[in-house]
Amino acid sequence: MLNDQELIDGLRRELADVQPPIDLIDRLREHSGEPLPVPGRRLRVPVGFFAAAGSAAVAIAITVGALVFVGHRTPTRNSGPDVSPITHGTGATTLTQLTSSFAVLRRPETPADRALRFKCSHPCPVELVPGLTRLARTLPDGTRVFLSVLRARTAERTALGNTIRVPAGSYMLDELVVSAGEKAILSPGSLAQIPVVDGGIEPGMPSTRLTSGRAPLWVGVVPDGVSSVRWGFSCIHGRKTAACPPPATITATVTALDNVAAAPVSATRHGSLGVTSASWFDAARRSIASFSTANRQTTMRFIPGGLVLHSRLTFNGDGLGPITFGASPAQIARRLYPILGRPGGTYHSTLDACGVDHSLTWPILLNPSTGQLERGEELTVFFHRDQFVGYQYGGNAFHPHSDRLQVRAITGAGLAIGDTLATGQRLYRHAFHVSTAQGGTWQASTPHGKLTGYASGTSTTADVGPSSRVASIDAGDVGCPVSSP
Amino acid sequence: MISASPGLLRSAYLLTGDRAVAEDLLQSALLRTLRRWDSISGPPGAYAFAAVVNLSRDRYRARRRRPAMAPQHHALEQRAVDQLDRLVERDAITQAARSLPDIQRQVLACRFLLDLTVAETANALGLPEGTVKSYTARALARMRELLSADPAAESDSSEVQSVE
C-alpha cells in the first residue's frame, strides 16, 4: 500500500515526460493576432483568485513582457528587407528560429560542409545537430568559417570561464574559424567555439582570431537581412597606454555575406584594442540593431517569428519587389541576396521554350510544421537572353501554413501562398479570376501586370472553389505553365 | 510563465487524458493569460490553470454536441493497443487519478503538479481551504483504493516503493 507521498511522487514521475513542445511560445506568438476560440466570453476566474502577487510573478512578468511586447511588431508593407532578430530573455531558442533566421542553414548541404568534425568528451553538454553544419565562408586567405547548430543537453554550460545559462533543449549556432590547412574540429569548450547567437557572451559582437604576423581576423555572425556591420574598437578597459596610442577608438565597416561578416582589422594587432560596439545595417544602409559591451547580457534569444514578419518579398506583376523585369542575373542575385541568401544553384540553362532559357532557384527547405529541413517551396527566377522575364514561387509543394516560412512573401495586394481563393477575390475583386484549367488556376490583373498561379486541392475540377488555396504565384514568362489558365 | 508550462500541461493532461488536447488547451490558456497580462494581479500560473479548467469544460460541452468520431479500423486499433500495453501499465497512478471526480483532479493538479499552496489552490478554484484539504485527502485515499484493487497496479506500486 502506497502512502500519500509515494502516490504524489508516483504521479509526478509518471507525468514527468509530459513536456510542452519547445516551440510553444513560437506558436503563441504566431497566434497572438487571432481571435480567441470563444470570442467575447469572460474567463471564469474567482474573484479571490487575484489575491497574492509575489516577486516571482514580477520576474515572470518581465520575461514574458519581453517576449510579447518587445517581440511583437506590426509588419510594414513594401518597406524592403528588414530584420529585428534578437532580444534578451531567458527562453529556449528553437531550431525553427535558427533555420528561419540564417539562410546559410537552409541551403542544401555540400561535401565541404561535412569536412567539420565534432569532438566532445563524455559527458558532453551539447550535441551536434546532424546535417546543419555549413561552410559559410571561405576567406581570400583560405580561412574557413563554419556555422554549426548545437543542442544543449543540460541546462547550462561553461565556455571561456563564463557560465552561460542555456535551457536544456535549446538550440544554438556556433561559429568555428579554421585557418588554411588546419583541420576543422569543433570541440565545445575550446577557444574557437564561442557561442555567437544563443547564450552569447557578447551578443552581436564579433570574435577575434589572432594570427601571427598578420592583422587579427574578426568574425561576426549575422542573421538574414544584415548586409553590413560596423564594429567599434576601443582601448581595453578604456585606458590609453603606450600599447594603445591614439586614436584610441576606431571603427571598421564590413560587408556581410552568407550570414558571416569577417575582416582583418590591423589596428587591433597589438591586442590592446577590443571590440566595444557593433551595429547591423540592411541593404539600404539602415541601422537594424546595435550592441554595446556596456549593456551585455549573459543570455539572448530570438524574437519568435521576428524574421517571418520582417523579411518580406513582394510579388508584383512586373517583377519581384524593387526588381523589375529586364534586370540582369547579377542584379537579381545582388538584390535578392539580403532576403533569401545565395541561390541554391548556379545560373543554369533550361529548356529554351516559351520565352525562357535560363533560371536561378532559391530553395526554401524549411518545413514550417516540423522545423526540419526538407525540400519544400522554392522561388525560381527565369531569364531569357540574360534578362529577368518571370518568376514562379511555390514549386511543387504546398504548405497550408506557409506564412511561417522565413520570408513573408506576398503579392502587392497581400495575397500569399496558402490563402484561399476567396481571399484573392476579396483582395482583387473583379480583377481576380479562377479557372479549372490545368487542375485549377487563378489569375489577378494588376496595374503592373498579371499574376497567376495554381490552386490547391484540385484533384478534380469540381474541387476548384472559394475554399481552394493559392499553391503558387507566378508572373511573366515561366516556361509553358500557368500563364494561360 | 514558461517555467510553469510543464506543470500546466500535466494538469491539462490529467483533466483531459489526451496529450494533444492538453497541448491545445495549454496553448489557448497561455494565450488568454498573456492577453490579460496587465490585469492579472495573482500568480499567472494559477490564472492559466483556471483558463485550462474552463477550456476543458468548454471542450467537454462541445464534444457532447458533436457526433462521435468514426471508429478506427479494428486491426490498426488492436495493434496500437498492443504497443501501448506497457505504457498503460506504467501509467497506473495517472489512470487512478484520471478516474477521480473533476474537482478532485483539479485539486490534485494544483497542489502537486503546479505546486500551489492550499491557500493558492483555494483561491484558484474558489473553494474554502478546508475543502481543498478534504478533497486532497479523499482523492489520495480513493487512488490508493483503486491501485490496491488492480493487480497490475500493485506490481507497479511495489516498483515505486523499491525505487523510493
Interface residues (C-beta under 8 A of the other chain):
Chain A: M1 L2 D4 E6 L7 I8 D9 G10 L11 R12 R13 E14 L15 V18 Q19 P20 P21 L24 I25 R27 L28 H31 S32 L36 P37 V38 L43 R44 V45 P46 G48 F49 F50 A51 A52 A53 G54 A56 A57 I60 A61 T63 V64 G65 V68 T90 G91
Chain B: M1 I2 S3 A4 S5 P6 L8 L9 R10 Y13 L14 R19 A22 E23 L26 Q27 S28 L30 L31 R32 L34 R35 R36 W37 I40 S41 G42 P43 P44 A46 Y47 A50 A51 N54 L55 D58 R90 D91 A92 I93 T94 A97 L108 F112 L113 E120 A122 N123 A124 L125 G126 L140 M143 R144 L147 S148 S157 V160 Q161 E164
